[in-house]
Amino acid sequence: MSPYLQRAAKAAVVTICATLAGWKLFEGLYVWADHAAAAEEAADHNAWFAGSTQHVAAYIVGVLFVPLATWTGLHLTRIRGNHLTILASGLAWIILSAPHLVDCNPDIITVVAWTALQTALTAAAAAATSPPRVKASR
């Protein structure tokens, strides 16, 4: 198998795992933030900002999880020189996948479609990146 196809295949597997885990983590964090907001409102705090800190924290963690999980997965599968791949995965997650998956109860076809799109973009970026050269030891 060529090194480019090998990089793309590994990136695809890592991206599928990171996207699905990120989706479930993001949903769980939003549920946590909603419960925190309801608890603050019930405790008669300022209802205007109830749960705002939790929602901001949930958003930041949800957005950063997929690029970090992608980097970790690529590092564990021994793919080096993957900056473009991580950037593509992160941007695809933030711009394309997360808005359609998180907080909207998608059906299985929607989940598969957006995960496949993110996987294709990330695998294409991995295939477009040339593997780093290995220095020959003397």
Long-range contacts (C-beta under 8 A, 24 or more apart in sequence): 3-131, 4-127, 4-130, 4-131, 5-127, 7-79, 7-85, 7-126, 7-127, 7-129, 7-131, 8-123, 8-124, 8-126, 8-127, 9-123, 10-74, 10-77, 10-79, 10-126, 11-70, 11-74, 11-79, 11-82, 11-85, 11-89, 11-122, 11-123, 11-125, 11-126, 11-127, 12-119, 12-120, 12-122, 12-123, 12-126, 13-73, 13-77, 14-69, 14-70, 14-73, 14-74, 14-77, 15-70, 15-89, 15-118, 15-119, 15-122, 15-123, 16-115, 16-119, 17-69, 17-73, 18-65, 18-66, 18-69, 18-70, 18-73, 18-89, 19-66, 19-93, 19-97, 19-114, 19-115, 19-118, 19-119, 20-111, 20-115, 21-65, 21-69, 22-62, 22-65, 22-66, 22-69, 22-93, 22-98, 23-97, 23-98, 23-101, 23-102, 23-111, 25-61, 25-62, 25-65, 26-58, 26-62, 26-65, 26-98, 26-101, 26-102, 26-103, 27-102, 27-103, 29-57, 29-58, 29-61, 29-62, 30-55, 30-58, 30-62, 30-102, 30-103, 32-58, 33-57, 33-58, 62-98, 62-102, 63-93, 63-94, 63-98, 66-90, 66-93, 66-98, 67-93, 70-122, 74-126, 79-126, 80-131, 80-132, 81-129, 81-130, 81-131, 81-132, 82-126, 82-129, 83-129, 84-125, 84-126, 84-128, 84-129, 85-122, 85-125, 85-126, 85-129, 87-125, 88-121, 88-122, 88-124, 88-125, 89-118, 89-121, 89-122, 89-125, 92-117, 92-118, 92-121, 92-122, 93-118, 96-121
